[in-house]
Amino acid sequence: MLPEDAKYYPKSPKEVPAFRFFYGDSSEQFCDLRLPVAGDVTPATPVVAVIHGGFWQQRWSLELMNAACDDWTLKGAVTWNIEYRRVQGSGCDGSNGGYPNTFEDIVDAFILLESLIKGESYVPFKNLSTQSIETPEVLSKLSALNSTNVRVVGHSAGGHLALWIASKSRGTISSKIQEYTRFPKRVVSLAGVSDFDEGRHLGDDKVRVPTFLGTKDIDTLLSHVSPLHMGEFHPNCEIVSVSETTVLPNLTLLLRFWYMEVKTKTYPFHRQTNFI
């Protein structure tokens, strides 16, 4: 986190112990797990996978969603805060994020979560707080969960990735993604970037979208990466967006989503982080 960005990060009501699981070799390929402190977890316990925003830039990290994860965990949910490879400078160079690396990272994060719940693999993890929970207890709690009870909440650029994971045409990016057939129980996009075609002409997305995709010629990629162009979605999707902004869907675009039977809500625009 850059010092000048600290004011945009929501404050946590109370810090909850977090445990870090890596799903790849990069220092950015990890997820932070939070478990309810009080009470046992059961198959009915909601699991919330969280995808942070920040225009897919390395400047912004999963710390943006720490406070939300703490709050939801204190209310009884298990949270899985996803970090992923992001872009810097000229975009995807084969090791950083962008197309297709970031998309594969999101799928890998969900595959890891599902495998841990099913007890199919063990990944070393790190306790990020001063409190300690023994490894067997953590793994035991994970195995008590239901892998079909996973919800997804994404904010801004993470809202885009949340909608993308809910699209039934996501597998067109790569065979690796195509092999992952699970869909979340519910998806909520908070001020997500939903239309890359409009985004490349307006606001900051003039730069952000082509940089993220690694090309200025994005037309051939729209049906693979832009939610509005991807076709059928999982039925339990909800878009929470704004009515006045240049980088997010306007009312016309939201009406298109309504036609696609995606639930939408609109609010006046103040600041992106107000949606967290």
C-alpha positions as CSV (number, residue, x, y, z in Angstrom):
1,M,0.0,0.0,0.0
2,L,1.3,3.4,-0.9
3,P,1.1,6.0,1.9
4,E,-1.0,8.3,-0.2
5,D,-3.5,5.5,-0.8
6,A,-4.1,4.6,2.9
7,K,-7.0,6.9,3.2
8,Y,-8.9,4.9,0.6
9,Y,-8.6,1.6,2.5
10,P,-11.7,0.9,4.7
11,K,-11.0,0.5,8.4
12,S,-11.6,-2.9,10.0
13,P,-14.1,-3.3,12.8
14,K,-11.8,-5.8,14.4
15,E,-8.9,-7.8,13.0
16,V,-9.6,-11.5,12.4
17,P,-6.7,-14.0,12.1
18,A,-5.8,-14.6,8.5
19,F,-4.0,-17.6,7.0
20,R,-2.2,-17.4,3.7
21,F,-2.3,-20.1,1.1
22,F,-0.3,-19.9,-2.1
23,Y,-1.7,-21.3,-5.4
24,G,1.3,-20.5,-7.6
25,D,5.0,-19.7,-7.6
26,S,4.5,-15.9,-7.8
27,S,4.5,-13.8,-4.7
28,E,1.1,-12.4,-5.9
29,Q,-0.5,-15.8,-6.2
30,F,-2.1,-16.4,-2.8
31,C,-5.3,-16.1,-0.9
32,D,-5.9,-15.1,2.7
33,L,-8.3,-17.4,4.7
34,R,-10.4,-16.1,7.6
35,L,-12.4,-18.4,9.8
36,P,-15.1,-17.5,12.3
37,V,-13.6,-17.1,15.7
38,A,-16.7,-18.2,17.6
39,G,-18.6,-21.4,17.0
40,D,-18.0,-24.3,14.6
41,V,-18.2,-24.2,10.8
42,T,-20.6,-26.6,9.1
43,P,-21.7,-27.4,5.6
44,A,-24.2,-24.5,5.9
45,T,-21.6,-21.9,6.8
46,P,-21.3,-19.4,3.9
47,V,-18.0,-19.2,2.1
48,V,-17.3,-15.8,0.6
49,A,-14.6,-15.6,-2.1
50,V,-13.5,-11.9,-2.4
51,I,-11.8,-10.3,-5.4
52,H,-10.3,-6.8,-4.9
53,G,-10.2,-4.0,-7.4
54,G,-7.8,-1.2,-8.4
55,F,-7.9,-1.3,-12.2
56,W,-5.9,-4.6,-12.1
57,Q,-2.9,-2.5,-11.1
58,Q,-0.1,-3.8,-8.9
59,R,-0.5,-0.6,-6.8
60,W,-3.7,-1.9,-5.3
61,S,-3.7,-5.2,-3.3
62,L,-6.1,-7.5,-1.5
63,E,-5.7,-5.2,1.5
64,L,-8.5,-3.1,0.0
65,M,-10.9,-5.9,1.1
66,N,-9.4,-6.8,4.5
67,A,-11.9,-4.8,6.4
68,A,-14.8,-6.3,4.5
69,C,-13.4,-9.8,5.1
70,D,-13.0,-9.1,8.8
71,D,-16.6,-7.9,9.0
72,W,-18.1,-10.8,7.2
73,T,-16.0,-13.3,9.2
74,L,-17.1,-11.7,12.4
75,K,-20.7,-12.2,11.2
76,G,-20.1,-15.9,10.8
77,A,-18.8,-16.4,7.2
78,V,-15.6,-18.0,6.0
79,T,-13.8,-15.5,3.7
80,W,-11.2,-16.3,1.0
81,N,-9.5,-13.0,0.0
82,I,-7.9,-13.5,-3.4
83,E,-4.7,-11.9,-4.6
84,Y,-3.7,-12.2,-8.2
85,R,-1.1,-11.1,-10.7
86,R,-1.7,-7.5,-11.8
87,V,-0.3,-5.3,-14.4
88,Q,2.3,-2.6,-14.2
89,G,3.8,-0.5,-16.9
90,S,3.1,-2.0,-20.4
91,G,0.9,-4.8,-19.2
92,C,1.3,-8.6,-19.4
93,D,4.9,-9.7,-20.0
94,G,4.5,-13.4,-19.4
95,S,5.2,-13.2,-15.6
96,N,3.0,-10.3,-14.5
97,G,-0.8,-10.2,-14.7
98,G,-3.0,-9.3,-17.6
99,Y,-4.5,-11.5,-20.3
100,P,-4.6,-14.5,-19.9
101,N,-2.6,-14.8,-16.6
102,T,-4.9,-12.9,-14.3
103,F,-7.9,-14.9,-15.5
104,E,-6.0,-18.2,-14.9
105,D,-5.0,-17.0,-11.4
106,I,-8.7,-16.4,-10.4
107,V,-9.6,-20.0,-11.5
108,D,-6.5,-21.4,-9.7
109,A,-7.6,-19.6,-6.5
110,F,-11.0,-21.2,-6.7
111,I,-9.5,-24.6,-7.5
112,L,-7.3,-24.4,-4.4
113,L,-10.2,-23.4,-2.2
114,E,-12.3,-26.3,-3.5
115,S,-9.4,-28.8,-3.1
116,L,-8.8,-27.7,0.5
117,I,-12.5,-28.0,1.4
118,K,-12.5,-31.5,-0.1
119,G,-9.3,-32.4,1.7
120,E,-7.6,-33.2,-1.6
121,S,-4.4,-31.3,-1.1
122,Y,-2.4,-29.5,1.6
123,V,-0.7,-26.2,0.9
124,P,1.7,-24.6,3.6
125,F,0.3,-21.5,5.0
126,K,1.4,-18.5,7.1
127,N,-0.4,-17.0,10.1
128,L,-0.6,-13.3,9.5
129,S,-1.8,-12.3,12.9
130,T,-0.5,-12.5,16.4
131,Q,-3.1,-15.2,17.3
132,S,-2.3,-18.8,16.5
133,I,-4.5,-21.6,15.2
134,E,-2.9,-25.0,14.8
135,T,-2.7,-26.5,11.3
136,P,-4.9,-29.6,12.0
137,E,-7.7,-27.4,13.4
138,V,-7.7,-25.1,10.4
139,L,-7.7,-28.0,7.9
140,S,-10.4,-29.7,9.9
141,K,-12.6,-26.6,9.8
142,L,-12.1,-26.3,6.0
143,S,-13.1,-29.9,5.5
144,A,-16.4,-29.3,7.3
145,L,-17.4,-26.8,4.6
146,N,-19.5,-27.4,1.5
147,S,-17.6,-26.6,-1.7
148,T,-21.0,-25.8,-3.5
149,N,-21.7,-23.1,-0.9
150,V,-19.2,-20.5,-2.2
151,R,-20.3,-17.0,-3.0
152,V,-18.2,-14.4,-4.8
153,V,-18.0,-10.7,-4.1
154,G,-15.8,-8.5,-6.4
155,H,-15.2,-4.8,-6.3
156,S,-14.4,-2.6,-9.3
157,A,-11.8,-4.5,-11.4
158,G,-12.6,-7.4,-9.0
159,G,-16.2,-7.0,-9.9
160,H,-15.3,-7.6,-13.5
161,L,-13.5,-10.8,-12.6
162,A,-16.4,-11.9,-10.4
163,L,-18.8,-11.5,-13.4
164,W,-16.3,-13.2,-15.6
165,I,-16.1,-16.3,-13.4
166,A,-19.9,-16.4,-13.5
167,S,-20.0,-16.4,-17.3
168,K,-20.6,-19.8,-19.0
169,S,-18.3,-18.8,-21.8
170,R,-15.3,-18.1,-19.6
171,G,-13.6,-21.3,-20.8
172,T,-12.9,-19.8,-24.2
173,I,-9.7,-18.2,-22.9
174,S,-7.7,-21.4,-22.4
175,S,-8.1,-25.1,-22.0
176,K,-7.0,-24.8,-18.3
177,I,-9.9,-22.5,-17.6
178,Q,-12.3,-24.7,-19.7
179,E,-11.5,-27.7,-17.4
180,Y,-12.8,-25.8,-14.4
181,T,-16.6,-26.4,-14.5
182,R,-17.7,-25.2,-11.1
183,F,-19.8,-22.0,-10.8
184,P,-20.3,-20.0,-7.6
185,K,-23.6,-20.2,-5.7
186,R,-24.0,-16.4,-6.0
187,V,-22.0,-13.5,-7.5
188,V,-22.1,-9.8,-6.5
189,S,-20.2,-7.2,-8.5
190,L,-19.7,-4.0,-6.6
191,A,-19.1,-1.2,-9.2
192,G,-17.5,-3.7,-11.5
193,V,-16.1,-2.9,-14.9
194,S,-18.7,-4.7,-17.1
195,D,-18.2,-3.4,-20.7
196,F,-14.6,-3.3,-22.1
197,D,-15.8,-1.9,-25.4
198,E,-17.2,1.3,-23.7
199,G,-14.4,1.3,-21.2
200,R,-11.7,1.7,-23.7
201,H,-13.3,5.0,-24.9
202,L,-14.1,6.5,-21.5
203,G,-12.3,7.8,-18.4
204,D,-9.2,6.0,-17.0
205,D,-10.2,2.8,-18.8
206,K,-8.9,4.3,-22.1
207,V,-5.5,3.2,-20.7
208,R,-6.5,0.5,-18.2
209,V,-8.4,-1.9,-20.4
210,P,-5.8,-2.1,-23.3
211,T,-3.0,-2.3,-20.7
212,F,-4.7,-5.1,-18.9
213,L,-5.4,-7.0,-22.1
214,G,-1.9,-6.3,-23.5
215,T,-3.2,-4.9,-26.8
216,K,-5.0,-1.8,-28.2
217,D,-6.9,-4.1,-30.6
218,I,-9.3,-5.6,-28.1
219,D,-12.2,-6.4,-30.4
220,T,-11.3,-10.1,-30.8
221,L,-11.1,-10.5,-27.0
222,L,-14.4,-9.0,-26.0
223,S,-16.4,-12.2,-26.2
224,H,-13.8,-13.8,-23.9
225,V,-13.2,-11.2,-21.3
226,S,-15.9,-8.4,-21.3
227,P,-18.9,-9.5,-19.2
228,L,-21.4,-7.6,-21.3
229,H,-20.2,-9.5,-24.4
230,M,-19.8,-12.9,-22.9
231,G,-23.4,-14.1,-23.2
232,E,-25.1,-16.4,-20.6
233,F,-24.4,-15.9,-16.9
234,H,-25.0,-18.0,-13.8
235,P,-28.5,-17.1,-12.7
236,N,-27.6,-15.8,-9.3
237,C,-25.7,-12.7,-10.3
238,E,-26.2,-9.2,-9.0
239,I,-24.6,-5.9,-10.1
240,V,-24.4,-3.0,-7.7
241,S,-23.3,0.0,-9.7
242,V,-23.5,3.7,-10.1
243,S,-25.6,6.1,-12.1
244,E,-22.9,8.7,-12.8
245,T,-19.4,7.7,-13.9
246,T,-17.3,7.4,-17.0
247,V,-15.6,4.1,-16.3
248,L,-18.5,1.9,-15.2
249,P,-21.7,0.8,-16.9
250,N,-24.3,3.6,-17.5
251,L,-28.0,3.0,-17.3
252,T,-28.2,1.8,-20.9
253,L,-25.7,-0.9,-20.2
254,L,-27.5,-1.9,-17.0
255,L,-30.7,-2.3,-19.0
256,R,-28.9,-4.7,-21.3
257,F,-28.0,-6.7,-18.2
258,W,-31.6,-6.6,-17.0
259,Y,-32.5,-8.1,-20.4
260,M,-30.0,-10.9,-19.6
261,E,-31.8,-11.5,-16.3
262,V,-28.9,-10.2,-14.2
263,K,-30.1,-8.3,-11.1
264,T,-28.9,-4.7,-10.9
265,K,-28.9,-1.9,-8.4
266,T,-27.7,1.7,-9.0
267,Y,-26.6,4.4,-6.6
268,P,-25.2,7.9,-7.0
269,F,-21.5,8.0,-7.6
270,H,-19.1,9.3,-5.0
271,R,-15.9,7.3,-4.9
272,Q,-15.1,3.7,-5.9
273,T,-14.1,2.6,-2.5
274,N,-17.5,3.7,-1.0
275,F,-18.9,0.4,-2.4
276,I,-16.8,-1.7,-0.1
